[in-house]
């Protein structure tokens, strides 16, 4: 078996004190129905921020501004597959989301709503990296 490392970029997108989260489609192979930040895999040869902007536009139809790197984390999904997630703080002046077929729902959530929606592993990452303490998040 070949070991595989997958690099995923995520955008913690803020607009008027709320963050955008999307719900994976029910037929998704990984994490069906779960809530997450917008993003996806980098393509070979692509710049990190270019990949993130592409993924955000493909998944929710938004043009965003990348503000700063928030954190990076890694975990294994199987004994031979490791995922690296790089999360950036982004801002959007627009709330008009157009979902791709990868997701079934979205919400612009405050801190309280985010804690109720997100899986525990994402909440742990947010707490460890002080995402909930961001001044711009209400």
N, C-alpha and C positions, 0 to 999 in steps of 0.2 A: 504494500500500500504506500502511496505517495502522500507525504505531508503537504498540506495546502495552507497558505496564509491569505486571508481575504481582508482587504483594506476598505473600510466603509467610512464615508464622510457624513456627518449629521449637522443640520443647522438648527440651533435653538433660536427660532425666529420670534422677535418681539415687535409688537405694534400696540401702542397706547396701554402699556403696562401688562399686556397679556401675551402668552406664548402660544404658538401654533403647534398642535399635536394632531397626528393622523392615525386612523385605525386601519390596520391591515385587513385586506379583504378576507372573507370567510374561506375562500378556496386557496389561500396562500399556504405554501408548503411549510414556511417557517413563521411561527408566531401568529397564526390566523386569529383575527379578532382583537389582537393586542394593540395598545396605543404606543406611539413612539414619536420621536422627532422626525422631521422630513430629511431624506437623504438616501444615499445608496453607494454602490461600489465605484471606485475609481477605475477608469479604463487605462490600459497600458499606454504609457507615454504622456498621460494627462497630468497637468499641474493640479495640486490639491484643491486650491480655491476654484479653479475653472471647473473641476469635476463637481464640486459642491453646488456651484451656481447652475450647472447643467441639470443636476439631479433635482434641485428645488424647482426649477422651471418645468421639467418633465412631469414631476409628481403633483405639483399644486398650482402651476401656472404663474408663479410670482417672480418678480425681479426683486432681489434683495441686495442689501449692502452687508458685506462681511466686516464685522467690527473687530473681532479678536478671537484667538484660539482660547477655548474654555478649558478643555481637558482631553486627554487620550486615555483609553483603557483597552485591555485585551482579555479574551477568555476563549476557552475551547468549547466548540459545539459538539464535536466528536473526538475520539482519540487521535484522528489524523487531520482535523480541521480547526484552525485557530482564526479568530476574527479580531482585527484591530479596529477600534472605533475612534475616530478623531472628530470631536464636537466643537463647532465654532458658534460664537455669538453673532447673530445676524439681526438686522432691522429691516422692516418693511413699512413703506408708507401706504400700503394697500392691503385691505383685508379680503379682497375678492378672490377666494380660492376656487380653482377649477381642478378637481381631483382626477388623477389618472385611474385606470382600472386596477392599479395595485392597492388602492385604498377604498374603503367603503364610507368613511365619515371623517369629519374634522371638527376641531373646536379651538377657539381662541380662549385659553384658560388662564385663570389666575393661579396663585400658589396653592390655594386650598383645593381647587378643582383638579389641578395637576397631580397632587398627592393621592387623590381618590381614583384617578384614571390609570396612571402609569404602573407598569409592573414593578415589583419590589427591587429588582436588580438596577433598573434605571433610577429609581428614587435613591437607592444607596449611592450610586455614582454621583447624582446631583448633590446629595448631602456631603459626601466626601470632598467634592470639588466646589462647594459653596455656591452652586447655581441658584438655589432658593434664596440666597442672601443678596442676589443682584439687586441693586437699587432700582433699576428700571422695571423689575417684575413686581407687580402689585399682589 
